[in-house]
Amino acid sequence: MSRLLLAVAALLCAATGYAQTSKAPAKTKLTAAQIMDRGATVLGARAAWDRIKTTVMQGTVEAKQQNLRGTVVVKAKRPGKFLVEQKIDGIGVTLQGYDGKVGWSKDPNQGLRKLTGAELQAAKRAAIGAHFEWRKFFARWELEGVKKVNGKEAYVVKLSPSIGRVTREYYDKRTFMPVRTDMVTEVAGVPLPVEIYPSDFRKVDGVLMPFVMRQRVLQSSGPVEIVVRIRSIKNNVTVPDSAFAMPKQ
C-alpha cells in the first residue's frame, strides 16, 4: 500500500503497495525478481491479500517545516479502485482517485483534472495486492546492489516501467521487508522525486501494513518531509463504487 500512500505527498505538494522473516541463502546470489517476490510474500500470503476486498484507512498527515497538518482518509477496493482524501488546515481538501479506468485529481490550486500518461500508470499500480503483480507494471528490472538504509543493508532493485520514470525498491537484506522506495511522481506533468520510508508494520487481518510513512519530497527549493501516521485500518467494509468516480466539477 506504500504506493497508494504516495499520493498523499503528491497531493500535498500540489496544494502549496504473514509476519515471517526469511534469510537469504548464504553464498547464493539472488536475482532482482527473486528479491521482489520475497518482498511481496513477507507482507503476507497471497491468499490472505486476496481475502481483502476493500480497505479504509484513516490517519494524519504533517509537514512540520511548512507548519502544515491535517487528516487523510484512504479508500481502496478491488480491482484497482482507490480514493485519497486530505483535509489540510489552512489549505482545504485535496483528492485523488481511480475508478478502475479513469484517474483524476482535485486540489485547491489546480482544480479538477484527469490523469494521463505516467500519472495514470502510477494510479494503476496503487491497488490492493498489486505488489504481487509487479511484473505487469514494469518492463525491466535489475539488481543494482546493496545500500544501507537506516543503518541496515538493503537490496536495491531498479524497476523501469514502459511509461514513466524509474522506481527503486529497497528490501532489508536479512528479512526482505520493504524499507524504502525512490520514485518520481508527477503533478500536472511536473516531476517530483520522492523517497518513501515505511515503518511500524502491524498485522491486520493476516497481512502486514505500514502505520507510518515518512516521505522526503525533493523539491528544487530543498527537501520537504511529510509524515503520514495511520490511526486505523478496516478491511472488507462496504465502500460503494461511486466513491471512486471522478466528480463532475
N, C-alpha and C positions, 0 to 999 in steps of 0.2 A: 504493500500500500504506500510505499515511500514516494513513488512517482505521482500518486494521486495527491498526496500532501504537498508536493512541489508546487502545485497550483496556488497554494497559499502565498508563497514567495512571489510568484509571478503577478498575482492579483494585487498584492500589497504595493509592489513597485509601480505597477500601472496606475494605481490610485495616487501617488505623490511623486514494487508492488509489494511437528512434535518436538518438544524441547530436549532433543537428544543430540549431544555433540558427537562428532566423529573426528578421528585423526587421520591425516594423510598418511598413506603407507610410506614407511621410510624407504629411501633410495628409489622411489618411483616418481617420475616426472608426470605431473598431471597436465592435461590439456585444458584449454580455455573452456571447452564445452563441459568437461567433467566438473570443473570448478563451478560453473554456472548451475549445473544440475544439482550439485551438492548444496549450493547456496539456497536453492529453491526448497529442497526437501527438508533442510534443517529447520525451516519455519513451520513444518507440519506436513503430514502425509497428504498426498493429493486428494485422497478420499475425504479427508477432513475439510479441506478447502472447498471441495465440490458440494459439500452439505450446506455451505454458506451461500444463500441466495441473495440476501440483502444485508447491508451494514449501515448503521447510523452512528457516527462519531461526533462527540461534542467536546469542545475544549477552548483554550485561549491561545491568542497569538500576540507576540510582543516584539517590538524593535526598540530596545532601550535607548540607543544612540539618537534615534529620531523622536523619542518620547511618544511612541505610538503603541497602542494596545487595544485589544478588542476580543471578540469571540469568533469562533469558527464552528460551523456545522458541515459535516461531510456525509453525503448520502450516496450509496452505491448499490447497484442492482445488476445481476446477470441478465443478459450478456452484454457487458461493457458500458452500462449506463452509469453516470455519476453526476453529482452536483456539489460544488463547494461554495458555501455562502459565508462571507465575512461581514462583520459589523465593526468598523474601526472608529474609535472615538474621534470626533472632530473631522472625519472624512466622509463616512457614510457606508453604504452597503456595496460590496463588490461580489460578483457572481461569475462562476464558470461552470459550464455544463456540457454534457454529451449524451444524446438520446439513443445512441447506437448507430446513428447515421450522420447527424448534424452536430457539430461542435460550435459552441458560442461563448461569448464573454460579455459582461456588462459591468462597467465601473463609472464612478462619477466624472472622470476626466474624458474618457473615450466613448462613453455611452455603450450602446448595444452593437455588437459586430459578430459576424460569422467567422469561424476559424477555418483557415485553409492551409495548405502546404505542411510545413514542419509542425506548426501548432496543432493542426488536426491530427497528424500522425502521433504526436505526443499524447493527445487526448485518447486515442485508441489504445495506447499502451497502459493507460491508467484504469485498470479493471481488476475486479476481484479474481485472484488466482492467475493473473496474467504472467506472473513470474515463472510459471511452469511452461509457458508457451513463448518464451523469449525468442526462439528460432523464427517465429512468424514475423517478428518485428525488426529483426536485424539481418542484413545481407552478409556481413562478415564479422568474425570475432577472432581475437588473438590474445594470448597471454603476454603481457608486457614485462612482467617481472614481479618483484616483491618490494613493497614500500611500507614504512612504519606509519601506522595510524593510531593516534592516541597511545603511543609508546609500544604498540604491538605490531608484529609483522603481518602484512596482509597481501594476498594475491591481487594483482591489478589486471583486470580484463578489459580490453578495448573493444567496444561494440560499435559497429558502423551501420546505420540504417540506410535503406535505399533512398529515403528522403529525409533530410535534416542533418544535424551535426552529430559528431562522435560522442558517445557516452562511455564513461569509465566506471566500472563497478569494482569495489574493494571488498574482499572477503577475508576474515580472520584466518590466518594460515593454520591454526590448530582446530578451531571449531567450525569454520566455514560460515559463521554468522556474518551477515552484511554489516559493514561498519562505515561505509562512505560511498557516495555516488557523486561523480563530477559530470555535469551535463550543461548544455546551453539551451535554455528555453527561449522562446521568442514572445515578445509582447508587441503586437501590431507590427511584426516584421523586424523589430529591433532585437538583436541578440542579447541575451542576458545570462552570462556564466554564473552557475550556482554550484556550490558544494553542499551536500546534504549528509548530516551525521545522525543516523537513527540510534536511539538508545532506550533504556528502560523497557525492554521487551517483556511482555507478560502473556501468559496463555489465556486465550479467550476461545471457548468452545473448541478446544483441541488444537488451536493454531497459535503461533506467536505473532504478536503485533507490537510495533513500537509505540510507546506512550509519550516519547519526547523526540522531537525532530529539530535539531539545530541546523540552520541553513545560513550559509555565507553567500550573499549576493555580491558579485564582484563588479561594482559599478565604476565608471571612469573617475568619479569623484572620491572613490575609496570604498572598501568593503562595508556592507551592511549586514549585521547579524540579526536574524529573525528566529525566534524560538516558538515552536508550537508545542503545547502541552495538552495531551488528550485526557479528559476527565472521565469519560465514559464511552464504551463501545457496546452496542447492542446489535446482535445478528439475527437475521430471519424475522425482522419486524415488517409490518406492512408499509410499503412505500409505493404509491401509485406511479405509473409510467409518466403521468402528466407532470410530475415533479422535475423531470429532466428536459422537458420541452423548451425550446427557445421562445422567450417572451415575444409578444408582438411589437412591443416598444420598450 
